[in-house]
């Protein structure tokens, strides 16, 4: 496939650091859209603020770069106004579950037909490496130089508990798996979430001495276990492992269906 | 071997940030890190798996399969 067809080439090369995995996720998204054969005018990519949220600047779809954490709020309005659009939200861990945490759980509860791709790099990369809600316990960030005392959010389980119709997690190294999950998420009716673990060698990697992008990808390669395998392991064995797989995949009525019923009833009054 | 029968690996040197991911993960060690960007050192070893293309975060690598192989993949 030709990635350049989907890119705003005047904006390239992108600003992501050497070794950052965000470009790999973007490629996967473009491959899936190309495979599904969607017209560029039928796709809307919405983002908030952050490294990951630079994505809409580089892709040649209908794009919306919104305020910090509010990508899902804008996307909800967009989806209701133009239900025929394929609305895709690209967001980071800080954007989605810190400042936009409430929007995230309520969009999942509402089960509106939006696909969310969360680039989880465990840190606020763009603003200088501050601690994020997914930074693992006792790992360093610029705002927690002696280690992060908080427990991290498990984004996939959070989305599953909040009522999303599809939730999956993968790493950027497993790009074939990522293609599969993103395709399932984009074609799913209802709120679908794909959490992609992406290395941040510049902030998170440097502060925690995890090496460069290659080393962090190698770590993903060697320390990933599937959800089925993880069920057989003890919590001690699962320490420092990355659990990937499809957490939720269910069919349920989405917001649009319920909303149409409300509209019909209001006309009858 | 005729060069037309092997995949063609092209590197966009304007976009490459020399992160080294393609060099580290190529199963056949086709690529090597040059002074400023990755270089195709052993083009004859390439099997056309596209691992480098798919893992390159910078859209800098394009692998074109030879016509025969591309038809087989289809």
Interface residues (C-beta under 8 A of the other chain):
Chain A: X3 X4 X7 X12 X13 X14 X16 X17 X18 X19 X20 X21 X22 X23 X24 X27 X28 X172 X173 X175 X212 X213 X214 X217 X218
Chain B: X14 X15 X17 X18 X19 X20 X21 X24 X25 X54 X55 X56 X57 X58 X59 X60
